[in-house]
């Protein structure tokens, strides 16, 4: 899978998981399929899937930035686990706030990667002409 399709797939999975978390789409779908007895436990599955999808977005952004060095998969995994455990520990009391904080962290990471990439691509010769004076 190339960089562009990886980023699109991870963003799509994040949006789908968010729609299933914060709208009754999944509840209506499970009720229509005759699985309404399982509706009470879907939050324990869908929220971790959403956080893992956000981790995939962060990884795809890192790959797209073209930075050298090892991927920060371990750090991304720690953040995914922290958000998931925090949400389960708080018993979904602050689910929207925790999800927005996770999304803000992915956005800040994207901004950081973009600013670091543009900073590294600029050279002093790009901004001014250097020539020999006679």
TILUMMAR-463156 format. One record per residue: residue number from 1; residue in one letter; x, y, z of N, C-alpha, C in turn. Coordinates in Angstrom, 1 decimal. Layout:
REM residues N
{NUM; a; {X; Y; Z}; {X; Y; Z}; {X; Y; Z}}
...
//
This chain:
REM residues 134
{1; x; {0.9; -1.2; 0.0}; {0.0; 0.0; 0.0}; {0.9; 1.2; 0.0}}
{2; x; {0.6; 2.2; -0.9}; {1.5; 3.4; -1.0}; {1.1; 4.4; 0.1}}
{3; x; {1.8; 5.5; 0.2}; {1.6; 6.5; 1.2}; {0.3; 7.1; 1.1}}
{4; x; {-0.1; 7.5; -0.1}; {-1.4; 8.2; -0.3}; {-2.6; 7.4; 0.0}}
{5; x; {-2.6; 6.1; -0.4}; {-3.7; 5.3; -0.2}; {-3.8; 4.8; 1.3}}
{6; x; {-2.6; 4.7; 2.0}; {-2.6; 4.4; 3.4}; {-3.2; 5.5; 4.2}}
{7; x; {-2.9; 6.8; 3.8}; {-3.4; 7.9; 4.6}; {-4.9; 8.0; 4.3}}
{8; x; {-5.4; 7.8; 3.1}; {-6.8; 7.8; 2.8}; {-7.6; 6.8; 3.6}}
{9; x; {-7.0; 5.5; 3.6}; {-7.7; 4.4; 4.3}; {-7.8; 4.7; 5.8}}
{10; x; {-6.7; 5.2; 6.4}; {-6.7; 5.4; 7.8}; {-7.6; 6.5; 8.2}}
{11; x; {-7.7; 7.6; 7.4}; {-8.6; 8.7; 7.7}; {-10.1; 8.2; 7.5}}
{12; x; {-10.3; 7.4; 6.5}; {-11.7; 6.8; 6.3}; {-12.1; 5.9; 7.4}}
{13; x; {-11.2; 5.1; 7.9}; {-11.5; 4.2; 9.0}; {-11.8; 5.0; 10.3}}
{14; x; {-11.0; 6.1; 10.5}; {-11.2; 7.0; 11.7}; {-12.6; 7.6; 11.6}}
{15; x; {-13.0; 8.1; 10.4}; {-14.3; 8.8; 10.3}; {-15.4; 7.8; 10.5}}
{16; x; {-15.3; 6.6; 9.9}; {-16.3; 5.6; 10.1}; {-16.5; 5.2; 11.6}}
{17; x; {-15.3; 5.0; 12.3}; {-15.4; 4.7; 13.7}; {-16.0; 5.8; 14.5}}
{18; x; {-15.7; 7.0; 14.1}; {-16.3; 8.2; 14.9}; {-17.8; 8.3; 14.6}}
{19; x; {-18.2; 8.0; 13.4}; {-19.6; 8.0; 13.1}; {-20.3; 6.9; 13.9}}
{20; x; {-19.7; 5.8; 14.1}; {-20.3; 4.7; 14.8}; {-20.3; 5.0; 16.3}}
{21; x; {-19.3; 5.8; 16.8}; {-19.2; 6.1; 18.2}; {-20.3; 7.2; 18.6}}
{22; x; {-20.4; 8.2; 17.8}; {-21.2; 9.4; 18.2}; {-22.5; 9.5; 17.6}}
{23; x; {-22.9; 8.6; 16.7}; {-24.2; 8.7; 16.1}; {-24.9; 7.3; 16.3}}
{24; x; {-26.2; 7.2; 16.1}; {-26.9; 5.9; 16.3}; {-26.8; 5.0; 15.1}}
{25; x; {-25.9; 5.2; 14.2}; {-25.8; 4.4; 13.0}; {-25.6; 2.9; 13.3}}
{26; x; {-24.7; 2.7; 14.2}; {-24.4; 1.3; 14.5}; {-25.5; 0.6; 15.3}}
{27; x; {-26.1; 1.4; 16.2}; {-27.2; 0.9; 17.0}; {-28.4; 0.5; 16.1}}
{28; x; {-28.7; 1.4; 15.2}; {-29.8; 1.1; 14.3}; {-29.5; -0.1; 13.4}}
{29; x; {-28.2; -0.2; 12.9}; {-27.8; -1.3; 12.1}; {-27.8; -2.6; 12.8}}
{30; x; {-27.4; -2.6; 14.1}; {-27.4; -3.8; 14.9}; {-28.8; -4.2; 15.2}}
{31; x; {-29.7; -3.3; 15.5}; {-31.1; -3.6; 15.8}; {-31.8; -4.2; 14.6}}
{32; x; {-31.5; -3.6; 13.4}; {-32.1; -4.2; 12.2}; {-31.6; -5.6; 11.9}}
{33; x; {-30.3; -5.9; 12.3}; {-29.8; -7.2; 12.0}; {-30.2; -8.2; 13.1}}
{34; x; {-30.9; -7.8; 14.1}; {-31.3; -8.6; 15.2}; {-30.3; -8.8; 16.3}}
{35; x; {-29.3; -7.9; 16.4}; {-28.2; -8.0; 17.3}; {-28.3; -7.0; 18.4}}
{36; x; {-29.5; -6.5; 18.7}; {-29.7; -5.4; 19.7}; {-29.2; -5.8; 21.1}}
{37; x; {-29.1; -7.0; 21.4}; {-28.6; -7.4; 22.7}; {-27.2; -7.1; 22.9}}
{38; x; {-26.4; -6.9; 21.8}; {-25.0; -6.6; 21.9}; {-24.7; -5.1; 21.9}}
{39; x; {-25.8; -4.2; 21.8}; {-25.6; -2.8; 21.7}; {-24.9; -2.2; 22.9}}
{40; x; {-25.2; -2.8; 24.1}; {-24.6; -2.3; 25.3}; {-23.1; -2.3; 25.4}}
{41; x; {-22.5; -3.2; 24.6}; {-21.1; -3.4; 24.7}; {-20.3; -2.9; 23.5}}
{42; x; {-21.0; -2.2; 22.6}; {-20.2; -1.8; 21.4}; {-19.2; -0.7; 21.7}}
{43; x; {-19.4; 0.1; 22.7}; {-18.5; 1.2; 23.0}; {-17.1; 0.6; 23.4}}
{44; x; {-17.1; -0.5; 24.0}; {-15.9; -1.2; 24.4}; {-15.0; -1.7; 23.2}}
{45; x; {-15.7; -1.7; 22.0}; {-15.0; -2.1; 20.8}; {-14.7; -1.0; 19.9}}
{46; x; {-15.7; -0.1; 19.7}; {-15.6; 0.9; 18.7}; {-14.6; 2.0; 19.1}}
{47; x; {-14.6; 2.4; 20.3}; {-13.7; 3.5; 20.7}; {-12.2; 3.1; 20.6}}
{48; x; {-11.8; 1.9; 21.0}; {-10.4; 1.4; 20.8}; {-10.1; 1.3; 19.3}}
{49; x; {-11.1; 0.9; 18.5}; {-10.9; 0.9; 17.0}; {-10.6; 2.3; 16.5}}
{50; x; {-11.4; 3.3; 17.0}; {-11.2; 4.6; 16.6}; {-9.8; 5.1; 17.0}}
{51; x; {-9.3; 4.8; 18.2}; {-8.0; 5.3; 18.6}; {-6.9; 4.6; 17.8}}
{52; x; {-7.1; 3.3; 17.5}; {-6.1; 2.6; 16.6}; {-6.1; 3.2; 15.2}}
{53; x; {-7.2; 3.6; 14.7}; {-7.3; 4.3; 13.4}; {-6.6; 5.6; 13.4}}
{54; x; {-6.7; 6.3; 14.5}; {-6.0; 7.6; 14.7}; {-4.5; 7.3; 14.7}}
{55; x; {-4.1; 6.2; 15.3}; {-2.7; 5.9; 15.3}; {-2.2; 5.6; 13.9}}
{56; x; {-3.0; 4.9; 13.1}; {-2.7; 4.6; 11.7}; {-2.5; 5.9; 10.9}}
{57; x; {-3.4; 6.9; 11.2}; {-3.3; 8.2; 10.6}; {-2.0; 8.9; 10.9}}
{58; x; {-1.6; 8.8; 12.2}; {-0.3; 9.4; 12.6}; {0.9; 8.7; 11.9}}
{59; x; {0.8; 7.4; 11.8}; {1.9; 6.7; 11.2}; {1.9; 7.0; 9.7}}
{60; x; {0.8; 7.1; 9.0}; {0.7; 7.4; 7.6}; {1.2; 8.9; 7.4}}
{61; x; {1.0; 9.8; 8.3}; {1.5; 11.1; 8.2}; {3.0; 11.1; 8.3}}
{62; x; {3.5; 10.3; 9.2}; {5.0; 10.2; 9.3}; {5.6; 9.7; 8.1}}
{63; x; {5.1; 8.7; 7.5}; {5.6; 8.1; 6.3}; {5.5; 9.1; 5.1}}
{64; x; {4.4; 9.8; 5.1}; {4.2; 10.8; 4.0}; {5.2; 11.9; 4.1}}
{65; x; {5.6; 12.3; 5.3}; {6.6; 13.4; 5.5}; {8.0; 13.1; 5.0}}
{66; x; {8.3; 11.8; 4.8}; {9.6; 11.4; 4.3}; {10.7; 11.6; 5.2}}
{67; x; {10.5; 11.6; 6.5}; {11.6; 11.9; 7.4}; {12.4; 10.6; 7.5}}
{68; x; {13.7; 10.8; 7.8}; {14.6; 9.7; 7.9}; {14.5; 9.2; 9.4}}
{69; x; {14.9; 8.0; 9.6}; {14.9; 7.4; 10.9}; {13.8; 6.4; 11.2}}
{70; x; {13.8; 5.8; 12.3}; {12.8; 4.8; 12.6}; {11.4; 5.4; 12.8}}
{71; x; {10.4; 4.7; 12.5}; {9.1; 5.1; 12.7}; {8.7; 5.2; 14.1}}
{72; x; {7.9; 6.1; 14.6}; {7.5; 6.2; 16.0}; {6.4; 5.3; 16.3}}
{73; x; {6.4; 4.1; 15.9}; {5.2; 3.2; 16.1}; {5.1; 2.9; 17.6}}
{74; x; {6.2; 2.7; 18.3}; {6.1; 2.4; 19.7}; {5.4; 3.6; 20.5}}
{75; x; {5.8; 4.8; 20.2}; {5.2; 6.0; 20.8}; {3.7; 6.1; 20.5}}
{76; x; {3.4; 5.9; 19.2}; {2.0; 5.9; 18.8}; {1.2; 4.9; 19.5}}
{77; x; {1.8; 3.7; 19.7}; {1.1; 2.6; 20.4}; {0.8; 3.0; 21.9}}
{78; x; {1.8; 3.7; 22.5}; {1.7; 4.1; 23.9}; {0.5; 5.1; 24.0}}
{79; x; {0.4; 6.0; 23.1}; {-0.7; 7.0; 23.1}; {-2.0; 6.3; 22.9}}
{80; x; {-2.1; 5.4; 21.9}; {-3.3; 4.7; 21.7}; {-3.8; 3.9; 22.9}}
{81; x; {-2.8; 3.2; 23.5}; {-3.2; 2.5; 24.8}; {-3.6; 3.4; 25.9}}
{82; x; {-2.9; 4.5; 26.0}; {-3.2; 5.5; 27.1}; {-4.6; 6.1; 26.9}}
{83; x; {-5.0; 6.5; 25.7}; {-6.3; 7.0; 25.5}; {-7.4; 5.9; 25.7}}
{84; x; {-7.1; 4.7; 25.2}; {-8.1; 3.6; 25.4}; {-8.3; 3.2; 26.9}}
{85; x; {-7.2; 3.1; 27.6}; {-7.3; 2.7; 29.0}; {-7.9; 3.8; 29.8}}
{86; x; {-7.5; 5.1; 29.5}; {-8.1; 6.2; 30.2}; {-9.6; 6.3; 30.0}}
{87; x; {-10.1; 6.1; 28.7}; {-11.5; 6.1; 28.5}; {-12.2; 5.0; 29.2}}
{88; x; {-11.7; 3.8; 29.2}; {-12.3; 2.7; 29.9}; {-12.3; 2.9; 31.4}}
{89; x; {-11.2; 3.4; 31.9}; {-11.1; 3.7; 33.4}; {-12.1; 4.7; 33.8}}
{90; x; {-12.3; 5.7; 33.0}; {-13.3; 6.8; 33.4}; {-14.7; 6.4; 33.0}}
{91; x; {-14.9; 5.2; 32.5}; {-16.2; 4.6; 32.2}; {-17.0; 5.5; 31.2}}
{92; x; {-16.3; 6.0; 30.2}; {-16.9; 6.8; 29.1}; {-17.5; 8.1; 29.6}}
{93; x; {-17.1; 8.6; 30.7}; {-17.7; 9.8; 31.2}; {-17.3; 11.0; 30.4}}
{94; x; {-16.1; 11.0; 29.9}; {-15.5; 12.1; 29.1}; {-15.2; 11.7; 27.7}}
{95; x; {-16.0; 10.8; 27.1}; {-15.6; 10.2; 25.9}; {-15.4; 11.2; 24.8}}
{96; x; {-16.3; 12.2; 24.7}; {-16.1; 13.2; 23.6}; {-14.9; 14.1; 23.8}}
{97; x; {-14.6; 14.5; 25.1}; {-13.4; 15.3; 25.3}; {-12.1; 14.5; 25.1}}
{98; x; {-12.1; 13.2; 25.5}; {-10.9; 12.4; 25.3}; {-10.7; 12.2; 23.8}}
{99; x; {-11.8; 11.9; 23.0}; {-11.7; 11.7; 21.6}; {-11.2; 13.0; 20.9}}
{100; x; {-11.7; 14.2; 21.3}; {-11.3; 15.4; 20.7}; {-9.8; 15.7; 21.1}}
{101; x; {-9.4; 15.3; 22.3}; {-8.0; 15.5; 22.6}; {-7.1; 14.6; 21.8}}
{102; x; {-7.5; 13.4; 21.5}; {-6.7; 12.5; 20.6}; {-6.7; 13.0; 19.2}}
{103; x; {-7.8; 13.5; 18.7}; {-7.8; 14.1; 17.4}; {-6.9; 15.4; 17.3}}
{104; x; {-7.0; 16.2; 18.4}; {-6.1; 17.4; 18.4}; {-4.6; 17.0; 18.4}}
{105; x; {-4.3; 15.9; 19.1}; {-2.9; 15.5; 19.1}; {-2.4; 15.0; 17.8}}
{106; x; {-3.3; 14.3; 17.0}; {-3.0; 13.9; 15.7}; {-2.8; 15.1; 14.8}}
{107; x; {-3.7; 16.1; 14.9}; {-3.6; 17.3; 14.2}; {-2.3; 18.1; 14.5}}
{108; x; {-2.0; 18.2; 15.7}; {-0.7; 18.8; 16.1}; {0.5; 18.1; 15.6}}
{109; x; {0.4; 16.8; 15.6}; {1.5; 16.0; 15.0}; {1.7; 16.2; 13.5}}
{110; x; {0.5; 16.3; 12.8}; {0.6; 16.6; 11.4}; {1.2; 18.0; 11.2}}
{111; x; {0.8; 19.0; 12.0}; {1.3; 20.3; 11.8}; {2.8; 20.3; 12.1}}
{112; x; {3.3; 19.6; 13.1}; {4.7; 19.5; 13.5}; {5.5; 18.9; 12.3}}
{113; x; {5.0; 17.8; 11.7}; {5.7; 17.1; 10.6}; {5.7; 18.0; 9.4}}
{114; x; {4.7; 18.7; 9.2}; {4.7; 19.6; 8.0}; {5.6; 20.8; 8.2}}
{115; x; {5.6; 21.4; 9.4}; {6.5; 22.5; 9.6}; {8.0; 22.0; 9.6}}
{116; x; {8.3; 20.9; 10.2}; {9.6; 20.3; 10.2}; {10.1; 20.0; 8.8}}
{117; x; {9.2; 19.5; 8.0}; {9.5; 19.2; 6.6}; {9.8; 20.4; 5.8}}
{118; x; {9.0; 21.4; 5.9}; {9.3; 22.7; 5.2}; {10.5; 23.4; 5.7}}
{119; x; {10.8; 23.3; 7.0}; {12.0; 23.9; 7.5}; {13.2; 23.2; 7.0}}
{120; x; {13.2; 21.9; 6.9}; {14.3; 21.1; 6.4}; {14.5; 21.3; 4.9}}
{121; x; {13.5; 21.5; 4.1}; {13.6; 21.7; 2.7}; {14.1; 23.1; 2.3}}
{122; x; {13.9; 24.1; 3.2}; {14.4; 25.4; 2.9}; {15.9; 25.5; 3.1}}
{123; x; {16.5; 26.2; 2.2}; {17.9; 26.5; 2.4}; {18.1; 28.0; 2.2}}
{124; x; {19.2; 28.5; 2.7}; {19.4; 29.9; 2.6}; {19.5; 30.4; 1.2}}
{125; x; {19.8; 29.5; 0.2}; {19.8; 30.0; -1.2}; {18.5; 30.1; -1.8}}
{126; x; {17.4; 29.5; -1.1}; {16.1; 29.7; -1.6}; {15.5; 31.1; -1.5}}
{127; x; {15.9; 31.7; -0.4}; {15.3; 33.0; -0.1}; {16.0; 34.2; -0.6}}
{128; x; {17.3; 34.1; -1.0}; {18.0; 35.2; -1.5}; {19.1; 34.8; -2.5}}
{129; x; {19.4; 35.6; -3.4}; {20.3; 35.3; -4.4}; {21.7; 35.5; -3.9}}
{130; x; {22.6; 34.6; -4.2}; {24.0; 34.7; -3.8}; {24.8; 34.8; -5.0}}
{131; x; {25.6; 35.8; -5.1}; {26.4; 36.0; -6.3}; {27.7; 36.7; -6.0}}
{132; x; {28.5; 36.6; -6.9}; {29.8; 37.3; -6.7}; {29.7; 38.7; -7.1}}
{133; x; {30.2; 39.6; -6.3}; {30.2; 41.0; -6.7}; {31.6; 41.3; -7.3}}
{134; x; {31.6; 42.1; -8.4}; {32.9; 42.4; -9.0}; {33.3; 43.9; -8.7}}
//
